[in-house]
Each structure stands twice: as structure tokens, then as C-alpha cells.
Amino acid sequence: MSTATAVKSSAAVGYFRVSTMNQAGERHVSLETQEASFHAYCNTNHLTPIATFTDVQSGRRDDRIQYQAMLRYVVEHDVGHVVVLFLDRFGRNPREILRRYWELEERGITVESANEDLKEELLLLVRAGIAGAESRRTSERVKAASFKAAAKGRHMSRPPYGYRQVKDGDSVHWEQEPQEAEAIRRAYQLSVEENLGYMAIANELNRLGYRGKAKFGSKPFAPGTLVHILKNPTLRGALAYGRTQKASTQAEVVIVEGVFPAILSMEEWERLQQRLDIRSEHRRGRTHLSAFLLGGIARCGHCGGALVGTSRMRGGKRSAEYYCRNHKRAKVLCPYNNGHMSHKLEATVLEFLGRYDDPAQVRELLQVQDTQADTRQEQELARVTTRLKELETGMLNDLDRLDRNIITEAEYTKRAEVRRLEQAALQARKGELEASIAAQRDREAQAKAVPVKVRSFLEDFQGMEVTRAKAVLQTILKAAHVWKDGRIEVEFR
């Protein structure tokens, strides 16, 4: 900053800003260009340049030191003019620029631009501010109307895969698109019965000649396309609106059953979602396709890491066994060389599983697991609830600070957005924990269902391919914890 000794009624200060010291070319606003234009403007308009103030900060920042110093300086020295190259030196959005402009005008200080018509520019800024506010209001109105329409069972976007809309006079109804519905049924079979992942399913559907929606180009299937199709509740006949949006609460998702003619029954839908969820627990596709029955199920009882199946030559013969992945990576992760011959471990686990064909035994095991899980989840739920209260208190405190002009509206908005995102994630997690705790406290249905599944699996196991047997076993067992001494504990789903 440089100052002069005399202060006149025509005194002027220049305010310069760049985002970084290397900034150049953006409307020619390098610091050298801004300073040269300031002095040229003062000379042409008979103003006396007495000081300059420079901020090297983003226009989105409200706490610019030199800008605040300039405000104090112009008041203390009775300066009549503030000169900028363009008004956007004051900020990056219309509301912020106008606020700074009016702030100076209210103090009797004229703001002048060295390179633009201020009257025209200010009019554009006012219009932009009004348009932005109206756009936000319109967006909120459209969103509210869309939710109301969805709640009445109206689907307003393009037809979902598997369906077509049929007009019947003044009314419309939905019908299945035969070829697309057939592709969905085949994808269901490939997922649930053959335990294939999205990529493998897409490849098989493309090989069989199935394609995407005919109306939109009949493109070959891709994994991302199948994620959207197979997780869409329309397959069971339900309309779901808001499910792909960043909803801050569950109430922002509308689900209406019976809107579409179901391609999958509710039981099939639930089996499909369970299979997709199980596969998402193990990102590596080879876990599901390997020849090891306990792949993705067996865990080291000492460290909790995966027991991985491997086949190698030993003494001239091929040997298949499970080993602790953590121990192989580093002994500090697991000091126990927890390895087991595959055929022995698989036989032992299946024999151990056969003990749970009695509901009383299953009930006893579930009660022990529930007690352990309840404690962990209730502690986490308490932490989540406390943090949500902290976020709410923080928002209220910031509102108070905004009212007392301790923080600016932009600062408040930025803080509120950060809190909102964290709050949305915590609300979702809170719902999951509450649902899980509630489910764990009512295990009677599971205690009756598990023995039936166990008996059915063990009866059919000998005639199954390994990948198919593994797919069924994964729906019964979430994990089988194995210790080096052969001790086993199972964890049911």
C-alpha cells in the first residue's frame, strides 16, 4: 500500500485483486494492468490517487484483509472515490458485488470502474441476482410438484427398462416390454442362480442378443447400466422417486407399490437385492468365481482377516489350501500362520454347520451374537446421535452470528452446506443402526428359517457346482471364523 501526504475531495484509492500472483489473461486483470488502469483513469478524470490496496485471494473469500483495510482508510481519510478495473474485483457473484458496492455508497463513497459502464453493469447484476433467486424458487416448486405427482403414482420421466407406456383414451397405463422383461429375467437368473457379477451378466446378455431400451438406441449392456436396472424397484412393480438424488432424509424418497406390472415377485426381488449386496461385500470377482467353497466366507479367528484359497505344487502334487491373507502380507498384522487344507476345512465347516438344524441352537447362537452386536451398534448410535445434535447446535449458533454480522451470508452458506452433507450421511447411518438393532431384537423368524436353509443346502450340496453352492452358502453364512487349532464360530446372516 502507498499513501500520499495530502487528502483532497477528489482523492481516490485503487482496489486490486487477483486469485493468485500468477494470474493473467482473465479479462487482462494482472496486478500491473489494474494499477496502470487506475492511474490512467485518475489522470483522465482529474482524481488524485492517494493509496492502493491489493488482495491476492479468491473472489469467493469474504475476509480479505486489504479490502477491510481499504474500508477503514477511506473513512478515516475522507476519501471520495474507490476505483476498480472491473466490478468483479469485489467478488464472484452478483449479490456479493452489489453488497460491497452499496456498502461503499452508503458511506458516501463513489465506486468507479476504469473499464466498464457502471450503470449498465449494475443493472445486469441486479437482474442476475433476481434471476438466480427466482431460479432457486422455481427449482423448489418443480421439486415439490414432482414429489406430489410421484406420491400419486405418476411416473414422469422416460419409461424404465422392461416397460412401455400405453395410452388408452385420456388415460395411460404400463405394460411389460416382452423382450426387455425377458432380459431382466435372464439377468436375475445369472445373478441369483449362477452368482455372476455385473460385467459377466452384461457380457452374457450381449452375447445372447439382448440390448438396452430400443427407443433410446438399443445399445449393448454395460455394468453401470445393469446397476441402475437391477436395483430399480420398478422390477417388483414399485415407483421410486428421489432414490438417486442426494436426499438428506428418508422422507425425500417416495415409493409407491403396484404402479407397474411386476417382472419379479417380491420374493425374487429380495433374493436379487441380497445377492447384489453380498457381491458388493467382496469387490474382487474371483472371490465368487473361485473353486474354493469358503471364499469370501472364511475368516481368520485371530485377526479377522480373510482366509484365502490357493492352489500350488507341493512334493510334485497339487495342493489346495486356505491361508490368512494378513499373515502373508506381514506378521505384524497377524502373527499366526493360520493355514488349513481346503478339503478338510470345508468338510469341517459343513459338519459344524449341520449342528444348526435345530431352531433352539440357532436361537442360542443368535442371542450371543446379538448381545455383542447390540453393544457395538448402540455405542455407535449414541455417537451418531450426539454428533447430529452438535451439528444442529452449530447451525443455530451460526444463524445467531449471521444476525449479529459476525459472519457474512456467504460464510454462513458455506458452513451450512458442509454441515448439511455430514448431517445427511449421519441421518442415513442412524436409520441403518436403528433398523439393525430393531432386527437383532426380534430373531425368532430367523431362528426358524436358518435350520430350514441349512438342511436344504446340505441335502443339495453334493450335486451342486462350487460357484452355485457358494452362492447359496453366502445367503446362510456371513462369515465362518476359523482358528489355527481348528476351532470354528459361524455368523449367520
Secondary structure, DSSP 8 states (H G I E B T S, - for coil): --B-S---TTEEEEEEEESSTT--SSTT--HHHHHHHHHHHHHHTT-EEEEEEEEES-TT-S--HHHHHHHHHHHHTT--EEEESSGGGS-SSHHHHHHHHHHHHHTT-EEEESSS-HHHHHHHHHHHHHHHHHHHHHHHHHHHHHHHHHHTT---SS--TTEEEEEETTEEEEEE-HHHHHHHHHHHHHHHTT---HHHHHHHHHHTT--S-GGGT-----HHHHHHHHT-GGGGT-EEESTTS--SSGGG-EEETTSS--SS-HHHHHHHHHHHHHHHH---HHHHHSS-TTTTTEEETTT--BEEEEEEEETTEEEEEEEEHHHHH-TTT------EEHHHHHHHHHHHHGGG-SHHHHHHHHHHHHHHHHHHHHHHHHHHHHHHHHHHHHHHHHHHHHHTTSS-HHHHHHHHHHHHHHHHHHHHHHHHHHHHHHHHT--HHHHHHHHHHHHHHHHHGGGS-HHHHHHHHHHHEEEEEE-TTS-EEEEE-
